[in-house]
Amino acid sequence: MKLHAPPPGSHSGVADYAAALHRKLLAFGEPPAPLYHLGNNGLHAEIYRQSLVSPGVIVLHDAVLHHFFLGTLSREEYIEEFVHNYGEWRRHVADDLWAERGNSAVSPRYFEFPMLRRVAERSRAVIVHNHGAARIARDHGAREVHIIPHFFEPTGADTAEGAIFRHRIGAATASPLFGIFGYLRETKRVLPCLRAFHSLRQLRPAAVLLIAGDAVSPNLARLLESEAAQPGVIRLPHLTEAELRSATAAIDCCINLRYPAAGETSGIAVRMMGAGKPVILTTGLENNDIPESACLRVSPGIAEAAELLDHMILVSEFPRTAKDIGNQARRHILGHHTLDAAARQYWQVMCAASSS
């Protein structure tokens, strides 16, 4: 099978996703259309290049590739790519964005220009995981866009594993335990989450916040290192698969915010919901297929802080309600995000693309 993705073992959810999908697709045969998994970091540089040389089906795990280009192109190449996407009359915008690229992780301006046109126009079909990404792909010239929900594979974590993990990190059995996982970047709203947690600790001094994963920027890494000394904050690096399985069983709630959004569906959020955990998400097109009863949502912008704190209080003070939300989440994921269903849809798209 012509599969293009970060290699197994990479610190990348895309690599794990692609490997699991590949195993399932092998049962169908050997379709001739190549499949390219694209994300917004340097691991995808050669994959992106190949997708232009030998067009096939692309999977957009991030629908905003702006930061990918900032990290892989020279100034002149970047400006020409921007002009290709948005026209000669915006060349000065590209010049400004390049000059101010040090702010690209936090400035919404960079998320307003996904820079997808070249790969979207050349590909035979585009696969995305949500309506937000679909809209971005269509706006950038994709001829055929398919929404295939991000699949879930049960991990089999049990209560005993969770208890052992809690003991390891120093979280008491009765302590409300919140978790933030994966690549840590400013758009995951780690700093507002920390502020909300410190406010929660004034009400529930036993509450614990676990932050696990590699920080993308040096500034965020330094800040998190200092935060790790604060009461109740546990800082861990990238978790192995076994460690993540244990952490999933241990936590009471996952916080998985995204703003500005890049059209991504979080594999971590899907995993936690599938395991029956309540997840706090940012309201947006990326999550609008999830029932209101199956998650907790916060609005981006000025209301974010208050709503986030309210949800953290709810999880801490009303564990039965939180458990009900987690159970609703699990039912939704098991009904709409299975690997078998996703693989069948991928197969159909790839077969159709190979004959086009």
N, C-alpha and C positions, 0 to 999 in steps of 0.2 A: 504494500500500500504506500502511496506517495504522501507520507505524513511529514509535515514540517512544523516542529514545535521545539521549545527549549528541551534539552536532554533530560531524561529521568535523573532525579537526584538534585536538580537545580533548586535553589530556594525560591520556587515559583509555583503558585497554585495552578498556573496555566500548564506547567509541565505535568503535574499530577493529573489534571483534568484530561489532557491529551493522551496520556498513557492509558488511563482507564477506558477512554472512548476507543482508542486504537484496539485494545484487546477485544472489545465487544464487536467492533466493525469487522474484525477478521472472520467472524462467523458468517458474514454475508458474502464474502468473496473479495475480489480485487478490482474495484472500480478504477477506471483510467484517470478520472479527474483528481488532480492533486488537492490536498487540503492544507491550508496555511492558518496556523494559530497566531494571531497578532495581538500584542500588548504594548503598553506605553513605556518600555524600557529597553536598554541596549541588548538584552538577551535575544531580541527579535530582529536585530539588524540584518542578518543574513537571510532570515525568513522573509522579511519584507522585500529584500532585493530579488529573491527567487520568485516571489509572487508576481513581480512585474515582468520578469524574464519568461516565465512559463505560467501564464494566468490559469487559475482554477477557482476553487471555492475558498473564500477567506472567512475565518471566524474572528469577529471583533470582540475580544475580551475587554478592551477599552475602546470606546468610540471616539476618544479625543487622543490623537497621536502627536499633538503639538510638542509636548515635552520630549517625546522620542526624537523628534527632529532637532530640537535644541541640543540634545545630548550626543547626536551622531553626525551632524552636518557642520561644515564651516559656515562662517558668516555669509559668504557669497552664495553657497548652496542653499542655506536656509532661506535667504531672501527670495531666491528664484523659486523655491518650492512654495513659499507663501504667495507669490505673485501668480503662480500656476493655479492655486486654489481660489484666490480672491480678486485677481485682476491687477493690471498695471497701475491703475489709479490708487491702489492701496500700498504701493511699494514703500511709501514713507512710514506706514503703520508697521510693516515688517522691520524696518530699520529701528524704529523706536522700541519694538518688542525685543529685538535682539540686544539692544543697548541696556535694557532694563531686565534682562533674563534672570538676574539674581533674585527677583521677586516672583518668578514664574510659579513657584509652589503655592503661593498664597493669593496672588492677584487673579480675580475672576476674568480679567481681559484675556488671559491665555486659554481659558476654557471656552471662550466665545468663538475661537477659531480652531476647530478640530483638525483641519488640514488632511482630510481623507480623500480628496478628489482623485488623485492619481491612482491609488490602489482600488478605490471603489469603482471608477469607470472602467478599469482594465479587467476586473475580476468577472468571471462567469456568473457568480452568485455570491451574496454576502449573507452570512449567518450571524445573528445577534441573539442576545438572551432576554431583551426587554424592549418595550416600546420607545423608551428614550433613545436608546442606541439606534433603533430602526429609523426614527425620525432624522437623526443626524446623518445616517448613511444615505437615505433618500435625498436629503438636502445637498449631498455632495456627489450626486450623479450615479449612485448605484442603480443598476437596471432591475435587479431582482433581489429582494430582501426577504429573508425567512427568519421568523422569531422561533427559536427552540429554547425552552426553559433550561436554565443551568441545572444539570442533573445532580442527584444526591445518591451517595452510596452509604448504607448503614455501616457504622464503625464498630458496633458491638461493645462499647464502653459500658461498664457496670458501676453500681454504687460503691463497691469495695475499692475499685480503682480510684474513684473520685475522692473517697475518704483518705486513701494513702497520699494522693496528690495534695489535698488540703493540709495534711500533717507535714508534708515536705516543705510547703511554702509558708507554714506557720499561720494558717487560717483555721480558726476554731470551727467546729462542726456547726454551731448555731450562727456564725457570722455571715451576714449577707455578702456574697462574693460576686463581684462584677468582673468581666473580662473583656479586654481589647486585644485582638490577635491579628497576625499577618504583617505585611510590610507597613511600617509606620511612617506616615507622611502627614503634612499639615492638613490636607483635605479630609483626613479621617477625624479631624476635630479633636485631637488628643488633648490639646490645652484646655478647651472648654469642658471636656470631660473631666479633667483633673480639677478644674475650679468647681464644677458641680459636685464632685466627690468630696472635696474638702468641706463644702457646705453640708453635705449629707452627714459627714463625720460629726458635725456639731449636734446632730439629732440622734445618730446611731454610731457612737464611738467605736463599736466593734466592726463596722463595715470595712471591707477589704476591696481594693482595686488591683487586679492583676493586669499588667501591660506586658505582652509577650510578642517579640518580633524584632526584626532589624529596622533601625531608623534609617530612612533614606537620606536625610540631610544631616551634616555634622552639627548644625545648630540645634536641631531637634534632639539628636543623640546626647548632646551636652546637657540640655534642659532635662531630659528624662533621667539622666544620671544623677542630677541634683535632686529631682523629685523622688527618686528611689529612697532617699533618706527621710522622707516625710512619713509620719505615722499612717499605717494602713496601706501604703503603696508598695506593691511587689513588682519588681522589674526583672524579666527574664529575656534571654535572647531568643532567636528562632527555635521553635519547638520541633522535635522529631515527630513523626507520625504517631508513635506510641505515646509521647508526652502530650500531644494535642488531643488524643483520644481520652487520656486521663483528665486533662484540663476541662474537656467538654463535659465529662461526667461530674466534675467538681463544682462548676460555677452555677450560680443561681440565675444569671442574666448576662447576655452578651451585648455590648454596646458597639454598634457598627454604623457610625455616621459617615456621610459623604457630602461635602460641600466645599467648593463647587463640584458638581457631579461631572463625571467623564463618560457617562453612558454605560458604566460597568454594573454587572450583577455580582455581588460578593459571594464567592464560593464559601467563605467562612460563615456568612449569614445563613446560607442555605444549609450548610452542615449543622449549625447549631439549632436551627429550627427543626430540621429532620430528626435531631436527637431529643426533641421535646423541650428545648430551652426558649424562654422568651427573649426576643431580640429587639433592641431599640434601633430604629432606622430613621433616616431623614426622608421626609415626604418628597415625592417626585415621581416622574414617569417611570423611573427605573424600578419602582416598587409597587406600582399601582395595581398589579394583578394579585397582590397578597391581600387576603381579606382583613378588614379592620380588626376582627376578633383574633387574628393569628399573629399580631405583632404590636409593638408600641411605636408610635411615630412622633417625631419632633419636627417642627417647621424650621426651615433655614432662615437665618436672619435674626432679628431682634428678639423673637420669641423663643429662640433655641435654648437659652440658658435656663429659663424658668420651666419650660416643658420637660427638659432633660432631668432637672432636679425632681420635678413632680413624679416622673416615671421611676426614678431611682428610689424615691420614698415609697411609692406603691409596692415595688418589688420587695423592699425591706420590711414594710409594715404589714403587707397582706400576701404572704407567701402562697396561700391557696389560690388567690386570684392570679398570681404570676404563673403558678403551675397550670392553671386552666388555659392561660394564653399559650403556654408552651405546648400543651396537648393539642390545641387547635392548630398551632403551627406545624406540628408533626403530621397531623392528618392532612393538612394542605400539601405539604411537601411530598408525602408518600402517594398522594393522589395525582399530583401534577408534575413531579420532577424526577421520575424514575429514569435510570440509565437505559433500560430496555427501550422505553418510548423515545428517548432522545436519539439513541443509535439508529432506530428505524427511520426517524425523520432525517438524520444526517445522510443515511444511505440513499433515501429518495432524492434529496437535493443533489448529491454527488452524481447519481446516475443520470438525472435530468441534465446536469451541467456537462456531463461527458458527451452527451448527444447533441448539444446545442452548438 
